[in-house]
């Protein structure tokens, strides 16, 4: 199954993105992990891409299949990518990718013709 929604790039939208994922993954194994991953992916899109600029937006996609789930956040960012570092988990700020890396079985970043997609999978 695949479900997508486009949200405005406002910090206040993070709880709505979490609820969207929670509704789709209700009762699924590791749904709590995926909800936290969603919050981090969405926050990063808002903070570090044009999604967070005036009138910006991002698309949140949830894909599921038998014991597997994938969260994708797509925006019109440049595709610049900074992989997480182990020391980020103890930092006050900038821990998002390290948290995602710790919770997800796989995660990555794809550059597309229209921007970028950051994704995480469990299962």
Rosetta blueprint (number, residue, H / E / L):
1 X L
2 X E
3 X E
4 X E
5 X E
6 X E
7 X E
8 X E
9 X L
10 X L
11 X H
12 X H
13 X H
14 X H
15 X H
16 X H
17 X H
18 X H
19 X H
20 X H
21 X H
22 X H
23 X H
24 X H
25 X H
26 X L
27 X L
28 X L
29 X L
30 X L
31 X H
32 X H
33 X H
34 X H
35 X H
36 X H
37 X H
38 X H
39 X H
40 X H
41 X H
42 X H
43 X H
44 X H
45 X H
46 X H
47 X H
48 X H
49 X L
50 X H
51 X H
52 X H
53 X L
54 X L
55 X L
56 X L
57 X E
58 X E
59 X E
60 X E
61 X E
62 X E
63 X E
64 X E
65 X E
66 X L
67 X L
68 X E
69 X E
70 X E
71 X E
72 X E
73 X E
74 X E
75 X E
76 X L
77 X L
78 X L
79 X L
80 X L
81 X L
82 X L
83 X L
84 X L
85 X L
86 X H
87 X H
88 X H
89 X H
90 X H
91 X L
92 X L
93 X L
94 X L
95 X L
96 X H
97 X H
98 X H
99 X H
100 X H
101 X H
102 X H
103 X H
104 X L
105 X L
106 X E
107 X E
108 X E
109 X E
110 X E
111 X E
112 X E
113 X L
114 X L
115 X E
116 X E
117 X E
118 X E
119 X E
120 X E
121 X E
122 X E
123 X L
